[in-house]
Amino acid sequence: MVVNGCECEPYLTCDHRIMIEKTDQLLRGIRIALKATVQARDDRVEDNKLDAVQAIAAKLPPDGNISVHAVETKYPQAPRRC
């Protein structure tokens, strides 16, 4: 299971705020989903939200069943039209 913590636009911050302000609930939801799916455990967050990565990493269980990783921040861009 991959948990996508990346925003789809550069000025959106709702996912970012949830990862920081509701970290315990986020991890509880991940654990519930893991029990239901029994898949790999991996969370990816954009590298411009390192405070969210740190908030999640600080509360991960010591057994290593869940991990968090920063990924390159990149937003889709439509082709320019002249």
mmCIF file of the N, C-alpha and C atoms, coordinates in Angstrom:
data_MODEL
# 
_entry.id   MODEL 
# 
loop_
_atom_site.group_PDB 
_atom_site.id 
_atom_site.type_symbol 
_atom_site.label_atom_id 
_atom_site.label_alt_id 
_atom_site.label_comp_id 
_atom_site.label_asym_id 
_atom_site.label_entity_id 
_atom_site.label_seq_id 
_atom_site.pdbx_PDB_ins_code 
_atom_site.Cartn_x 
_atom_site.Cartn_y 
_atom_site.Cartn_z 
_atom_site.occupancy 
_atom_site.B_iso_or_equiv 
_atom_site.pdbx_formal_charge 
_atom_site.auth_seq_id 
_atom_site.auth_comp_id 
_atom_site.auth_asym_id 
_atom_site.auth_atom_id 
_atom_site.pdbx_PDB_model_num 
ATOM 1   N N  . MET A 1 1  ? 0.846  -1.162 0.000   1.00 0.00 ? 1  MET A N  1 
ATOM 2   C CA . MET A 1 1  ? 0.000  0.000  0.000   1.00 0.00 ? 1  MET A CA 1 
ATOM 3   C C  . MET A 1 1  ? 0.896  1.231  0.000   1.00 0.00 ? 1  MET A C  1 
ATOM 4   N N  . VAL A 1 2  ? 0.614  2.182  -0.858  1.00 0.00 ? 2  VAL A N  1 
ATOM 5   C CA . VAL A 1 2  ? 1.326  3.451  -0.894  1.00 0.00 ? 2  VAL A CA 1 
ATOM 6   C C  . VAL A 1 2  ? 0.343  4.536  -0.496  1.00 0.00 ? 2  VAL A C  1 
ATOM 7   N N  . VAL A 1 3  ? 0.692  5.324  0.497   1.00 0.00 ? 3  VAL A N  1 
ATOM 8   C CA . VAL A 1 3  ? -0.133 6.442  0.933   1.00 0.00 ? 3  VAL A CA 1 
ATOM 9   C C  . VAL A 1 3  ? 0.422  7.692  0.269   1.00 0.00 ? 3  VAL A C  1 
ATOM 10  N N  . ASN A 1 4  ? -0.380 8.346  -0.528  1.00 0.00 ? 4  ASN A N  1 
ATOM 11  C CA . ASN A 1 4  ? 0.060  9.504  -1.289  1.00 0.00 ? 4  ASN A CA 1 
ATOM 12  C C  . ASN A 1 4  ? -0.218 10.772 -0.495  1.00 0.00 ? 4  ASN A C  1 
ATOM 13  N N  . GLY A 1 5  ? 0.843  11.392 0.007   1.00 0.00 ? 5  GLY A N  1 
ATOM 14  C CA . GLY A 1 5  ? 0.714  12.649 0.743   1.00 0.00 ? 5  GLY A CA 1 
ATOM 15  C C  . GLY A 1 5  ? 1.102  13.843 -0.090  1.00 0.00 ? 5  GLY A C  1 
ATOM 16  N N  . CYS A 1 6  ? 1.130  13.696 -1.403  1.00 0.00 ? 6  CYS A N  1 
ATOM 17  C CA . CYS A 1 6  ? 1.528  14.785 -2.303  1.00 0.00 ? 6  CYS A CA 1 
ATOM 18  C C  . CYS A 1 6  ? 0.295  15.570 -2.749  1.00 0.00 ? 6  CYS A C  1 
ATOM 19  N N  . GLU A 1 7  ? 0.434  16.872 -2.802  1.00 0.00 ? 7  GLU A N  1 
ATOM 20  C CA . GLU A 1 7  ? -0.648 17.730 -3.289  1.00 0.00 ? 7  GLU A CA 1 
ATOM 21  C C  . GLU A 1 7  ? -0.626 17.716 -4.812  1.00 0.00 ? 7  GLU A C  1 
ATOM 22  N N  . CYS A 1 8  ? -1.754 18.072 -5.430  1.00 0.00 ? 8  CYS A N  1 
ATOM 23  C CA . CYS A 1 8  ? -1.820 18.068 -6.892  1.00 0.00 ? 8  CYS A CA 1 
ATOM 24  C C  . CYS A 1 8  ? -1.571 19.452 -7.481  1.00 0.00 ? 8  CYS A C  1 
ATOM 25  N N  . GLU A 1 9  ? -1.507 20.475 -6.655  1.00 0.00 ? 9  GLU A N  1 
ATOM 26  C CA . GLU A 1 9  ? -1.246 21.844 -7.094  1.00 0.00 ? 9  GLU A CA 1 
ATOM 27  C C  . GLU A 1 9  ? -0.279 22.492 -6.111  1.00 0.00 ? 9  GLU A C  1 
ATOM 28  N N  . PRO A 1 10 ? 0.537  23.443 -6.572  1.00 0.00 ? 10 PRO A N  1 
ATOM 29  C CA . PRO A 1 10 ? 1.573  24.007 -5.706  1.00 0.00 ? 10 PRO A CA 1 
ATOM 30  C C  . PRO A 1 10 ? 1.055  24.808 -4.512  1.00 0.00 ? 10 PRO A C  1 
ATOM 31  N N  . TYR A 1 11 ? -0.152 25.381 -4.569  1.00 0.00 ? 11 TYR A N  1 
ATOM 32  C CA . TYR A 1 11 ? -0.625 26.220 -3.474  1.00 0.00 ? 11 TYR A CA 1 
ATOM 33  C C  . TYR A 1 11 ? -1.658 25.534 -2.585  1.00 0.00 ? 11 TYR A C  1 
ATOM 34  N N  . LEU A 1 12 ? -1.937 24.271 -2.819  1.00 0.00 ? 12 LEU A N  1 
ATOM 35  C CA . LEU A 1 12 ? -2.831 23.524 -1.940  1.00 0.00 ? 12 LEU A CA 1 
ATOM 36  C C  . LEU A 1 12 ? -2.041 23.052 -0.725  1.00 0.00 ? 12 LEU A C  1 
ATOM 37  N N  . THR A 1 13 ? -2.655 23.103 0.434   1.00 0.00 ? 13 THR A N  1 
ATOM 38  C CA . THR A 1 13 ? -1.946 22.690 1.645   1.00 0.00 ? 13 THR A CA 1 
ATOM 39  C C  . THR A 1 13 ? -2.788 21.794 2.553   1.00 0.00 ? 13 THR A C  1 
ATOM 40  N N  . CYS A 1 14 ? -3.958 21.358 2.107   1.00 0.00 ? 14 CYS A N  1 
ATOM 41  C CA . CYS A 1 14 ? -4.828 20.580 3.010   1.00 0.00 ? 14 CYS A CA 1 
ATOM 42  C C  . CYS A 1 14 ? -4.182 19.252 3.406   1.00 0.00 ? 14 CYS A C  1 
ATOM 43  N N  . ASP A 1 15 ? -3.576 18.526 2.481   1.00 0.00 ? 15 ASP A N  1 
ATOM 44  C CA . ASP A 1 15 ? -2.915 17.265 2.836   1.00 0.00 ? 15 ASP A CA 1 
ATOM 45  C C  . ASP A 1 15 ? -1.741 17.528 3.779   1.00 0.00 ? 15 ASP A C  1 
ATOM 46  N N  . HIS A 1 16 ? -0.999 18.575 3.498   1.00 0.00 ? 16 HIS A N  1 
ATOM 47  C CA . HIS A 1 16 ? 0.152  18.947 4.315   1.00 0.00 ? 16 HIS A CA 1 
ATOM 48  C C  . HIS A 1 16 ? -0.281 19.212 5.758   1.00 0.00 ? 16 HIS A C  1 
ATOM 49  N N  . ARG A 1 17 ? -1.318 20.012 5.937   1.00 0.00 ? 17 ARG A N  1 
ATOM 50  C CA . ARG A 1 17 ? -1.788 20.354 7.277   1.00 0.00 ? 17 ARG A CA 1 
ATOM 51  C C  . ARG A 1 17 ? -2.299 19.115 8.014   1.00 0.00 ? 17 ARG A C  1 
ATOM 52  N N  . ILE A 1 18 ? -3.001 18.232 7.321   1.00 0.00 ? 18 ILE A N  1 
ATOM 53  C CA . ILE A 1 18 ? -3.503 17.009 7.956   1.00 0.00 ? 18 ILE A CA 1 
ATOM 54  C C  . ILE A 1 18 ? -2.343 16.145 8.430   1.00 0.00 ? 18 ILE A C  1 
ATOM 55  N N  . MET A 1 19 ? -1.287 16.026 7.604   1.00 0.00 ? 19 MET A N  1 
ATOM 56  C CA . MET A 1 19 ? -0.144 15.193 7.986   1.00 0.00 ? 19 MET A CA 1 
ATOM 57  C C  . MET A 1 19 ? 0.549  15.733 9.230   1.00 0.00 ? 19 MET A C  1 
ATOM 58  N N  . ILE A 1 20 ? 0.556  17.062 9.404   1.00 0.00 ? 20 ILE A N  1 
ATOM 59  C CA . ILE A 1 20 ? 1.204  17.676 10.562  1.00 0.00 ? 20 ILE A CA 1 
ATOM 60  C C  . ILE A 1 20 ? 0.276  17.712 11.772  1.00 0.00 ? 20 ILE A C  1 
ATOM 61  N N  . GLU A 1 21 ? -0.969 18.129 11.566  1.00 0.00 ? 21 GLU A N  1 
ATOM 62  C CA . GLU A 1 21 ? -1.885 18.359 12.676  1.00 0.00 ? 21 GLU A CA 1 
ATOM 63  C C  . GLU A 1 21 ? -2.622 17.104 13.147  1.00 0.00 ? 21 GLU A C  1 
ATOM 64  N N  . LYS A 1 22 ? -2.764 16.118 12.298  1.00 0.00 ? 22 LYS A N  1 
ATOM 65  C CA . LYS A 1 22 ? -3.519 14.917 12.645  1.00 0.00 ? 22 LYS A CA 1 
ATOM 66  C C  . LYS A 1 22 ? -2.695 13.653 12.363  1.00 0.00 ? 22 LYS A C  1 
ATOM 67  N N  . THR A 1 23 ? -1.422 13.709 12.724  1.00 0.00 ? 23 THR A N  1 
ATOM 68  C CA . THR A 1 23 ? -0.499 12.610 12.457  1.00 0.00 ? 23 THR A CA 1 
ATOM 69  C C  . THR A 1 23 ? -0.970 11.304 13.090  1.00 0.00 ? 23 THR A C  1 
ATOM 70  N N  . ASP A 1 24 ? -1.430 11.371 14.332  1.00 0.00 ? 24 ASP A N  1 
ATOM 71  C CA . ASP A 1 24 ? -1.883 10.149 15.014  1.00 0.00 ? 24 ASP A CA 1 
ATOM 72  C C  . ASP A 1 24 ? -3.057 9.506  14.279  1.00 0.00 ? 24 ASP A C  1 
ATOM 73  N N  . GLN A 1 25 ? -4.027 10.325 13.856  1.00 0.00 ? 25 GLN A N  1 
ATOM 74  C CA . GLN A 1 25 ? -5.182 9.799  13.138  1.00 0.00 ? 25 GLN A CA 1 
ATOM 75  C C  . GLN A 1 25 ? -4.777 9.242  11.778  1.00 0.00 ? 25 GLN A C  1 
ATOM 76  N N  . LEU A 1 26 ? -3.829 9.917  11.114  1.00 0.00 ? 26 LEU A N  1 
ATOM 77  C CA . LEU A 1 26 ? -3.321 9.440  9.822   1.00 0.00 ? 26 LEU A CA 1 
ATOM 78  C C  . LEU A 1 26 ? -2.716 8.046  9.981   1.00 0.00 ? 26 LEU A C  1 
ATOM 79  N N  . LEU A 1 27 ? -1.857 7.891  10.974  1.00 0.00 ? 27 LEU A N  1 
ATOM 80  C CA . LEU A 1 27 ? -1.204 6.597  11.184  1.00 0.00 ? 27 LEU A CA 1 
ATOM 81  C C  . LEU A 1 27 ? -2.204 5.528  11.623  1.00 0.00 ? 27 LEU A C  1 
ATOM 82  N N  . ARG A 1 28 ? -3.203 5.909  12.409  1.00 0.00 ? 28 ARG A N  1 
ATOM 83  C CA . ARG A 1 28 ? -4.237 4.944  12.789  1.00 0.00 ? 28 ARG A CA 1 
ATOM 84  C C  . ARG A 1 28 ? -4.988 4.466  11.546  1.00 0.00 ? 28 ARG A C  1 
ATOM 85  N N  . GLY A 1 29 ? -5.327 5.393  10.648  1.00 0.00 ? 29 GLY A N  1 
ATOM 86  C CA . GLY A 1 29 ? -5.998 5.026  9.405   1.00 0.00 ? 29 GLY A CA 1 
ATOM 87  C C  . GLY A 1 29 ? -5.136 4.127  8.532   1.00 0.00 ? 29 GLY A C  1 
ATOM 88  N N  . ILE A 1 30 ? -3.827 4.411  8.478   1.00 0.00 ? 30 ILE A N  1 
ATOM 89  C CA . ILE A 1 30 ? -2.907 3.562  7.712   1.00 0.00 ? 30 ILE A CA 1 
ATOM 90  C C  . ILE A 1 30 ? -2.880 2.153  8.296   1.00 0.00 ? 30 ILE A C  1 
ATOM 91  N N  . ARG A 1 31 ? -2.809 2.068  9.630   1.00 0.00 ? 31 ARG A N  1 
ATOM 92  C CA . ARG A 1 31 ? -2.792 0.742  10.271  1.00 0.00 ? 31 ARG A CA 1 
ATOM 93  C C  . ARG A 1 31 ? -4.077 -0.043 9.992   1.00 0.00 ? 31 ARG A C  1 
ATOM 94  N N  . ILE A 1 32 ? -5.208 0.643  10.016  1.00 0.00 ? 32 ILE A N  1 
ATOM 95  C CA . ILE A 1 32 ? -6.490 -0.018 9.716   1.00 0.00 ? 32 ILE A CA 1 
ATOM 96  C C  . ILE A 1 32 ? -6.488 -0.524 8.280   1.00 0.00 ? 32 ILE A C  1 
ATOM 97  N N  . ALA A 1 33 ? -6.032 0.327  7.346   1.00 0.00 ? 33 ALA A N  1 
ATOM 98  C CA . ALA A 1 33 ? -5.973 -0.078 5.937   1.00 0.00 ? 33 ALA A CA 1 
ATOM 99  C C  . ALA A 1 33 ? -5.007 -1.242 5.743   1.00 0.00 ? 33 ALA A C  1 
ATOM 100 N N  . LEU A 1 34 ? -3.904 -1.246 6.480   1.00 0.00 ? 34 LEU A N  1 
ATOM 101 C CA . LEU A 1 34 ? -2.934 -2.340 6.375   1.00 0.00 ? 34 LEU A CA 1 
ATOM 102 C C  . LEU A 1 34 ? -3.539 -3.662 6.822   1.00 0.00 ? 34 LEU A C  1 
ATOM 103 N N  . LYS A 1 35 ? -4.302 -3.616 7.899   1.00 0.00 ? 35 LYS A N  1 
ATOM 104 C CA . LYS A 1 35 ? -4.946 -4.843 8.363   1.00 0.00 ? 35 LYS A CA 1 
ATOM 105 C C  . LYS A 1 35 ? -5.925 -5.366 7.319   1.00 0.00 ? 35 LYS A C  1 
ATOM 106 N N  . ALA A 1 36 ? -6.577 -4.449 6.625   1.00 0.00 ? 36 ALA A N  1 
ATOM 107 C CA . ALA A 1 36 ? -7.565 -4.849 5.620   1.00 0.00 ? 36 ALA A CA 1 
ATOM 108 C C  . ALA A 1 36 ? -6.908 -5.353 4.338   1.00 0.00 ? 36 ALA A C  1 
ATOM 109 N N  . THR A 1 37 ? -5.712 -4.854 4.021   1.00 0.00 ? 37 THR A N  1 
ATOM 110 C CA . THR A 1 37 ? -5.097 -5.195 2.734   1.00 0.00 ? 37 THR A CA 1 
ATOM 111 C C  . THR A 1 37 ? -3.889 -6.107 2.841   1.00 0.00 ? 37 THR A C  1 
ATOM 112 N N  . VAL A 1 38 ? -3.173 -6.080 3.952   1.00 0.00 ? 38 VAL A N  1 
ATOM 113 C CA . VAL A 1 38 ? -1.952 -6.861 4.146   1.00 0.00 ? 38 VAL A CA 1 
ATOM 114 C C  . VAL A 1 38 ? -0.999 -6.682 2.956   1.00 0.00 ? 38 VAL A C  1 
ATOM 115 N N  . GLN A 1 39 ? -0.664 -5.439 2.677   1.00 0.00 ? 39 GLN A N  1 
ATOM 116 C CA . GLN A 1 39 ? 0.230  -5.093 1.568   1.00 0.00 ? 39 GLN A CA 1 
ATOM 117 C C  . GLN A 1 39 ? 1.493  -4.424 2.123   1.00 0.00 ? 39 GLN A C  1 
ATOM 118 N N  . ALA A 1 40 ? 2.359  -3.962 1.211   1.00 0.00 ? 40 ALA A N  1 
ATOM 119 C CA . ALA A 1 40 ? 3.551  -3.216 1.612   1.00 0.00 ? 40 ALA A CA 1 
ATOM 120 C C  . ALA A 1 40 ? 3.138  -1.914 2.289   1.00 0.00 ? 40 ALA A C  1 
ATOM 121 N N  . ARG A 1 41 ? 4.000  -1.403 3.141   1.00 0.00 ? 41 ARG A N  1 
ATOM 122 C CA . ARG A 1 41 ? 3.682  -0.196 3.906   1.00 0.00 ? 41 ARG A CA 1 
ATOM 123 C C  . ARG A 1 41 ? 4.673  0.904  3.571   1.00 0.00 ? 41 ARG A C  1 
ATOM 124 N N  . ASP A 1 42 ? 4.197  1.925  2.868   1.00 0.00 ? 42 ASP A N  1 
ATOM 125 C CA . ASP A 1 42 ? 5.098  2.965  2.381   1.00 0.00 ? 42 ASP A CA 1 
ATOM 126 C C  . ASP A 1 42 ? 4.323  4.263  2.218   1.00 0.00 ? 42 ASP A C  1 
ATOM 127 N N  . ASP A 1 43 ? 4.820  5.364  2.753   1.00 0.00 ? 43 ASP A N  1 
ATOM 128 C CA . ASP A 1 43 ? 4.176  6.671  2.641   1.00 0.00 ? 43 ASP A CA 1 
ATOM 129 C C  . ASP A 1 43 ? 5.133  7.613  1.930   1.00 0.00 ? 43 ASP A C  1 
ATOM 130 N N  . ARG A 1 44 ? 4.660  8.299  0.908   1.00 0.00 ? 44 ARG A N  1 
ATOM 131 C CA . ARG A 1 44 ? 5.481  9.238  0.137   1.00 0.00 ? 44 ARG A CA 1 
ATOM 132 C C  . ARG A 1 44 ? 4.928  10.646 0.292   1.00 0.00 ? 44 ARG A C  1 
ATOM 133 N N  . VAL A 1 45 ? 5.814  11.603 0.606   1.00 0.00 ? 45 VAL A N  1 
ATOM 134 C CA . VAL A 1 45 ? 5.444  12.998 0.807   1.00 0.00 ? 45 VAL A CA 1 
ATOM 135 C C  . VAL A 1 45 ? 6.418  13.849 0.008   1.00 0.00 ? 45 VAL A C  1 
ATOM 136 N N  . GLU A 1 46 ? 5.921  14.955 -0.572  1.00 0.00 ? 46 GLU A N  1 
ATOM 137 C CA . GLU A 1 46 ? 6.789  15.826 -1.370  1.00 0.00 ? 46 GLU A CA 1 
ATOM 138 C C  . GLU A 1 46 ? 7.936  16.382 -0.526  1.00 0.00 ? 46 GLU A C  1 
ATOM 139 N N  . ASP A 1 47 ? 9.089  16.583 -1.181  1.00 0.00 ? 47 ASP A N  1 
ATOM 140 C CA . ASP A 1 47 ? 10.276 17.034 -0.462  1.00 0.00 ? 47 ASP A CA 1 
ATOM 141 C C  . ASP A 1 47 ? 10.219 18.490 -0.015  1.00 0.00 ? 47 ASP A C  1 
ATOM 142 N N  . ASN A 1 48 ? 9.167  19.229 -0.388  1.00 0.00 ? 48 ASN A N  1 
ATOM 143 C CA . ASN A 1 48 ? 9.018  20.585 0.133   1.00 0.00 ? 48 ASN A CA 1 
ATOM 144 C C  . ASN A 1 48 ? 8.139  20.595 1.385   1.00 0.00 ? 48 ASN A C  1 
ATOM 145 N N  . LYS A 1 49 ? 7.818  19.430 1.901   1.00 0.00 ? 49 LYS A N  1 
ATOM 146 C CA . LYS A 1 49 ? 7.017  19.298 3.115   1.00 0.00 ? 49 LYS A CA 1 
ATOM 147 C C  . LYS A 1 49 ? 7.748  18.392 4.115   1.00 0.00 ? 49 LYS A C  1 
ATOM 148 N N  . LEU A 1 50 ? 9.011  18.716 4.336   1.00 0.00 ? 50 LEU A N  1 
ATOM 149 C CA . LEU A 1 50 ? 9.826  17.878 5.211   1.00 0.00 ? 50 LEU A CA 1 
ATOM 150 C C  . LEU A 1 50 ? 9.324  17.877 6.651   1.00 0.00 ? 50 LEU A C  1 
ATOM 151 N N  . ASP A 1 51 ? 8.613  18.943 7.065   1.00 0.00 ? 51 ASP A N  1 
ATOM 152 C CA . ASP A 1 51 ? 8.049  18.937 8.414   1.00 0.00 ? 51 ASP A CA 1 
ATOM 153 C C  . ASP A 1 51 ? 6.983  17.851 8.547   1.00 0.00 ? 51 ASP A C  1 
ATOM 154 N N  . ALA A 1 52 ? 6.253  17.568 7.461   1.00 0.00 ? 52 ALA A N  1 
ATOM 155 C CA . ALA A 1 52 ? 5.270  16.483 7.486   1.00 0.00 ? 52 ALA A CA 1 
ATOM 156 C C  . ALA A 1 52 ? 5.981  15.130 7.544   1.00 0.00 ? 52 ALA A C  1 
ATOM 157 N N  . VAL A 1 53 ? 7.057  14.987 6.783   1.00 0.00 ? 53 VAL A N  1 
ATOM 158 C CA . VAL A 1 53 ? 7.849  13.745 6.821   1.00 0.00 ? 53 VAL A CA 1 
ATOM 159 C C  . VAL A 1 53 ? 8.359  13.519 8.242   1.00 0.00 ? 53 VAL A C  1 
ATOM 160 N N  . GLN A 1 54 ? 8.871  14.567 8.867   1.00 0.00 ? 54 GLN A N  1 
ATOM 161 C CA . GLN A 1 54 ? 9.406  14.446 10.226  1.00 0.00 ? 54 GLN A CA 1 
ATOM 162 C C  . GLN A 1 54 ? 8.304  14.133 11.232  1.00 0.00 ? 54 GLN A C  1 
ATOM 163 N N  . ALA A 1 55 ? 7.128  14.762 11.084  1.00 0.00 ? 55 ALA A N  1 
ATOM 164 C CA . ALA A 1 55 ? 6.012  14.507 12.004  1.00 0.00 ? 55 ALA A CA 1 
ATOM 165 C C  . ALA A 1 55 ? 5.574  13.049 11.925  1.00 0.00 ? 55 ALA A C  1 
ATOM 166 N N  . ILE A 1 56 ? 5.496  12.525 10.708  1.00 0.00 ? 56 ILE A N  1 
ATOM 167 C CA . ILE A 1 56 ? 5.093  11.132 10.525  1.00 0.00 ? 56 ILE A CA 1 
ATOM 168 C C  . ILE A 1 56 ? 6.185  10.191 11.030  1.00 0.00 ? 56 ILE A C  1 
ATOM 169 N N  . ALA A 1 57 ? 7.439  10.455 10.645  1.00 0.00 ? 57 ALA A N  1 
ATOM 170 C CA . ALA A 1 57 ? 8.555  9.589  11.037  1.00 0.00 ? 57 ALA A CA 1 
ATOM 171 C C  . ALA A 1 57 ? 8.694  9.497  12.561  1.00 0.00 ? 57 ALA A C  1 
ATOM 172 N N  . ALA A 1 58 ? 8.421  10.596 13.256  1.00 0.00 ? 58 ALA A N  1 
ATOM 173 C CA . ALA A 1 58 ? 8.559  10.614 14.712  1.00 0.00 ? 58 ALA A CA 1 
ATOM 174 C C  . ALA A 1 58 ? 7.556  9.704  15.403  1.00 0.00 ? 58 ALA A C  1 
ATOM 175 N N  . LYS A 1 59 ? 6.452  9.388  14.736  1.00 0.00 ? 59 LYS A N  1 
ATOM 176 C CA . LYS A 1 59 ? 5.411  8.581  15.368  1.00 0.00 ? 59 LYS A CA 1 
ATOM 177 C C  . LYS A 1 59 ? 5.250  7.189  14.758  1.00 0.00 ? 59 LYS A C  1 
ATOM 178 N N  . LEU A 1 60 ? 6.194  6.804  13.897  1.00 0.00 ? 60 LEU A N  1 
ATOM 179 C CA . LEU A 1 60 ? 6.108  5.475  13.296  1.00 0.00 ? 60 LEU A CA 1 
ATOM 180 C C  . LEU A 1 60 ? 6.415  4.403  14.335  1.00 0.00 ? 60 LEU A C  1 
ATOM 181 N N  . PRO A 1 61 ? 5.783  3.248  14.213  1.00 0.00 ? 61 PRO A N  1 
ATOM 182 C CA . PRO A 1 61 ? 6.068  2.170  15.151  1.00 0.00 ? 61 PRO A CA 1 
ATOM 183 C C  . PRO A 1 61 ? 7.503  1.675  14.965  1.00 0.00 ? 61 PRO A C  1 
ATOM 184 N N  . PRO A 1 62 ? 8.150  1.253  16.044  1.00 0.00 ? 62 PRO A N  1 
ATOM 185 C CA . PRO A 1 62 ? 9.553  0.821  15.959  1.00 0.00 ? 62 PRO A CA 1 
ATOM 186 C C  . PRO A 1 62 ? 9.759  -0.471 15.176  1.00 0.00 ? 62 PRO A C  1 
ATOM 187 N N  . ASP A 1 63 ? 8.692  -1.203 14.866  1.00 0.00 ? 63 ASP A N  1 
ATOM 188 C CA . ASP A 1 63 ? 8.857  -2.477 14.155  1.00 0.00 ? 63 ASP A CA 1 
ATOM 189 C C  . ASP A 1 63 ? 9.201  -2.311 12.678  1.00 0.00 ? 63 ASP A C  1 
ATOM 190 N N  . GLY A 1 64 ? 9.152  -1.088 12.156  1.00 0.00 ? 64 GLY A N  1 
ATOM 191 C CA . GLY A 1 64 ? 9.525  -0.847 10.760  1.00 0.00 ? 64 GLY A CA 1 
ATOM 192 C C  . GLY A 1 64 ? 8.473  -1.261 9.750   1.00 0.00 ? 64 GLY A C  1 
ATOM 193 N N  . ASN A 1 65 ? 7.251  -1.538 10.197  1.00 0.00 ? 65 ASN A N  1 
ATOM 194 C CA . ASN A 1 65 ? 6.189  -1.947 9.275   1.00 0.00 ? 65 ASN A CA 1 
ATOM 195 C C  . ASN A 1 65 ? 5.703  -0.828 8.376   1.00 0.00 ? 65 ASN A C  1 
ATOM 196 N N  . ILE A 1 66 ? 5.883  0.422  8.815   1.00 0.00 ? 66 ILE A N  1 
ATOM 197 C CA . ILE A 1 66 ? 5.465  1.583  8.024   1.00 0.00 ? 66 ILE A CA 1 
ATOM 198 C C  . ILE A 1 66 ? 6.682  2.470  7.843   1.00 0.00 ? 66 ILE A C  1 
ATOM 199 N N  . SER A 1 67 ? 6.861  3.009  6.631   1.00 0.00 ? 67 SER A N  1 
ATOM 200 C CA . SER A 1 67 ? 7.977  3.932  6.379   1.00 0.00 ? 67 SER A CA 1 
ATOM 201 C C  . SER A 1 67 ? 7.444  5.173  5.678   1.00 0.00 ? 67 SER A C  1 
ATOM 202 N N  . VAL A 1 68 ? 8.205  6.255  5.753   1.00 0.00 ? 68 VAL A N  1 
ATOM 203 C CA . VAL A 1 68 ? 7.843  7.506  5.087   1.00 0.00 ? 68 VAL A CA 1 
ATOM 204 C C  . VAL A 1 68 ? 9.054  7.973  4.290   1.00 0.00 ? 68 VAL A C  1 
ATOM 205 N N  . HIS A 1 69 ? 8.800  8.499  3.086   1.00 0.00 ? 69 HIS A N  1 
ATOM 206 C CA . HIS A 1 69 ? 9.875  8.952  2.200   1.00 0.00 ? 69 HIS A CA 1 
ATOM 207 C C  . HIS A 1 69 ? 9.501  10.278 1.547   1.00 0.00 ? 69 HIS A C  1 
ATOM 208 N N  . ALA A 1 70 ? 10.478 11.155 1.378   1.00 0.00 ? 70 ALA A N  1 
ATOM 209 C CA . ALA A 1 70 ? 10.273 12.390 0.622   1.00 0.00 ? 70 ALA A CA 1 
ATOM 210 C C  . ALA A 1 70 ? 10.498 12.095 -0.856  1.00 0.00 ? 70 ALA A C  1 
ATOM 211 N N  . VAL A 1 71 ? 9.637  12.641 -1.703  1.00 0.00 ? 71 VAL A N  1 
ATOM 212 C CA . VAL A 1 71 ? 9.791  12.503 -3.150  1.00 0.00 ? 71 VAL A CA 1 
ATOM 213 C C  . VAL A 1 71 ? 9.897  13.887 -3.768  1.00 0.00 ? 71 VAL A C  1 
ATOM 214 N N  . GLU A 1 72 ? 10.439 13.956 -4.963  1.00 0.00 ? 72 GLU A N  1 
ATOM 215 C CA . GLU A 1 72 ? 10.622 15.225 -5.657  1.00 0.00 ? 72 GLU A CA 1 
ATOM 216 C C  . GLU A 1 72 ? 9.285  15.942 -5.835  1.00 0.00 ? 72 GLU A C  1 
ATOM 217 N N  . THR A 1 73 ? 9.283  17.241 -5.528  1.00 0.00 ? 73 THR A N  1 
ATOM 218 C CA . THR A 1 73 ? 8.093  18.049 -5.739  1.00 0.00 ? 73 THR A CA 1 
ATOM 219 C C  . THR A 1 73 ? 8.003  18.402 -7.211  1.00 0.00 ? 73 THR A C  1 
ATOM 220 N N  . LYS A 1 74 ? 6.920  17.967 -7.835  1.00 0.00 ? 74 LYS A N  1 
ATOM 221 C CA . LYS A 1 74 ? 6.747  18.229 -9.262  1.00 0.00 ? 74 LYS A CA 1 
ATOM 222 C C  . LYS A 1 74 ? 5.254  18.227 -9.552  1.00 0.00 ? 74 LYS A C  1 
ATOM 223 N N  . TYR A 1 75 ? 4.774  19.300 -10.142 1.00 0.00 ? 75 TYR A N  1 
ATOM 224 C CA . TYR A 1 75 ? 3.357  19.406 -10.458 1.00 0.00 ? 75 TYR A CA 1 
ATOM 225 C C  . TYR A 1 75 ? 3.147  19.244 -11.956 1.00 0.00 ? 75 TYR A C  1 
ATOM 226 N N  . PRO A 1 76 ? 2.066  18.613 -12.344 1.00 0.00 ? 76 PRO A N  1 
ATOM 227 C CA . PRO A 1 76 ? 1.794  18.507 -13.784 1.00 0.00 ? 76 PRO A CA 1 
ATOM 228 C C  . PRO A 1 76 ? 1.558  19.897 -14.367 1.00 0.00 ? 76 PRO A C  1 
ATOM 229 N N  . GLN A 1 77 ? 2.044  20.084 -15.566 1.00 0.00 ? 77 GLN A N  1 
ATOM 230 C CA . GLN A 1 77 ? 1.858  21.369 -16.233 1.00 0.00 ? 77 GLN A CA 1 
ATOM 231 C C  . GLN A 1 77 ? 1.298  21.110 -17.616 1.00 0.00 ? 77 GLN A C  1 
ATOM 232 N N  . ALA A 1 78 ? 0.307  21.891 -17.974 1.00 0.00 ? 78 ALA A N  1 
ATOM 233 C CA . ALA A 1 78 ? -0.268 21.767 -19.325 1.00 0.00 ? 78 ALA A CA 1 
ATOM 234 C C  . ALA A 1 78 ? 0.676  22.415 -20.324 1.00 0.00 ? 78 ALA A C  1 
ATOM 235 N N  . PRO A 1 79 ? 0.683  21.920 -21.571 1.00 0.00 ? 79 PRO A N  1 
ATOM 236 C CA . PRO A 1 79 ? 1.542  22.542 -22.581 1.00 0.00 ? 79 PRO A CA 1 
ATOM 237 C C  . PRO A 1 79 ? 1.091  23.982 -22.860 1.00 0.00 ? 79 PRO A C  1 
ATOM 238 N N  . ARG A 1 80 ? 2.057  24.838 -23.105 1.00 0.00 ? 80 ARG A N  1 
ATOM 239 C CA . ARG A 1 80 ? 1.742  26.245 -23.410 1.00 0.00 ? 80 ARG A CA 1 
ATOM 240 C C  . ARG A 1 80 ? 1.164  26.355 -24.809 1.00 0.00 ? 80 ARG A C  1 
ATOM 241 N N  . ARG A 1 81 ? 0.188  27.193 -24.933 1.00 0.00 ? 81 ARG A N  1 
ATOM 242 C CA . ARG A 1 81 ? -0.406 27.453 -26.259 1.00 0.00 ? 81 ARG A CA 1 
ATOM 243 C C  . ARG A 1 81 ? -0.193 28.914 -26.604 1.00 0.00 ? 81 ARG A C  1 
ATOM 244 N N  . CYS A 1 82 ? 0.184  29.151 -27.832 1.00 0.00 ? 82 CYS A N  1 
ATOM 245 C CA . CYS A 1 82 ? 0.417  30.533 -28.267 1.00 0.00 ? 82 CYS A CA 1 
ATOM 246 C C  . CYS A 1 82 ? -0.755 31.045 -29.060 1.00 0.00 ? 82 CYS A C  1 
# 
